[in-house]
Amino acid sequence: MGDGDCGEAVAGLCNALLAKLSPSAPPSNQLFTPNSTLFASLDSIASSVEDVGGSLGAILAILLAAFANTLRRNLASPSSSSSSTTPDAAAVGRALGPALDNLK
């Protein structure tokens, strides 16, 4: 961000994620497979985000890690209305606030 390459970093991340969405991607590199879980997909996205580098990569990696960790914790809670593999919109929303707070 500081040296003017933010657009290139975002384009690289988008291209990496698009490649993982391609049906022609090797199964080990696909973002979603019939057997993948939400958290496996989030880990795959996080891997691509970490490759961005620079301050943007760090910010996105912190945000994504905090979101995934909070969502995991919330779904494991006995009071959760969602299953541990398929969160509802409310569960996702409850995980986003604390994830954003980690950026402060």
C-alpha positions in Angstrom: 0.0 0.0 0.0 2.8 2.4 0.9 4.7 1.9 -2.3 1.9 2.0 -4.8 1.6 -1.7 -5.7 -1.7 -2.2 -4.0 -3.6 -2.7 -7.3 -1.0 -5.3 -8.4 -1.3 -7.1 -5.0 -5.1 -7.2 -5.2 -5.1 -8.4 -8.8 -2.6 -11.1 -7.9 -4.8 -12.3 -5.0 -8.0 -12.2 -7.2 -6.2 -14.2 -9.9 -5.0 -16.8 -7.4 -8.5 -17.2 -6.0 -10.0 -17.4 -9.5 -7.5 -20.1 -10.3 -8.7 -22.1 -7.2 -12.3 -21.7 -8.4 -11.5 -23.1 -11.8 -12.8 -26.7 -12.5 -9.5 -27.4 -14.2 -7.5 -26.7 -11.1 -5.9 -29.8 -9.6 -8.1 -31.1 -6.8 -5.5 -30.3 -4.2 -5.6 -26.7 -5.2 -9.4 -26.2 -5.6 -11.1 -23.8 -3.2 -14.3 -25.8 -3.0 -14.6 -29.6 -3.5 -17.5 -31.9 -2.7 -15.7 -32.9 0.5 -14.3 -29.5 1.6 -15.5 -27.9 4.7 -16.0 -24.2 5.3 -12.9 -24.0 7.3 -10.8 -25.8 4.8 -11.9 -23.3 2.2 -11.1 -20.4 4.6 -7.7 -21.9 5.2 -7.1 -22.1 1.4 -8.1 -18.4 1.0 -5.8 -17.5 3.9 -3.0 -19.2 2.1 -3.5 -17.1 -1.0 -3.9 -13.9 1.1 -0.6 -14.6 2.9 1.1 -14.7 -0.5 0.1 -11.1 -1.2 2.8 -9.7 1.0 3.2 -6.2 2.1 1.0 -4.3 4.5 -2.2 -5.2 2.5 -1.4 -8.9 2.9 -0.8 -8.6 6.6 -4.1 -6.7 7.1 -6.1 -9.2 5.1 -4.4 -12.1 6.8 -5.2 -10.7 10.3 -8.8 -10.1 9.3 -9.3 -13.5 7.8 -7.6 -15.4 10.6 -9.6 -13.5 13.2 -12.8 -14.1 11.3 -12.2 -17.9 11.0 -11.1 -18.2 14.6 -14.1 -16.3 16.0 -16.5 -18.3 13.7 -15.0 -21.6 14.9 -15.3 -20.5 18.5 -18.9 -19.3 18.1 -20.0 -22.5 16.3 -18.4 -24.6 19.0 -20.4 -22.8 21.6 -23.3 -24.7 23.1 -25.6 -21.7 22.6 -24.9 -21.6 18.8 -28.0 -21.9 16.6 -25.8 -23.1 13.7 -24.2 -26.5 13.0 -20.4 -26.7 13.3 -20.1 -26.9 9.5 -22.9 -24.7 8.1 -23.2 -21.4 9.9 -26.2 -19.2 9.3 -26.0 -15.5 8.4 -26.3 -14.5 12.0 -23.3 -16.6 13.0 -21.2 -15.1 10.2 -22.3 -11.6 11.3 -21.3 -12.3 14.9 -17.9 -13.4 13.8 -17.2 -10.3 11.6 -17.4 -7.7 14.3 -14.7 -9.2 16.5 -12.6 -9.8 13.4 -12.8 -6.1 12.5 -12.0 -5.2 16.1 -8.6 -7.1 15.7 -7.6 -4.5 13.1 -7.8 -1.6 15.6 
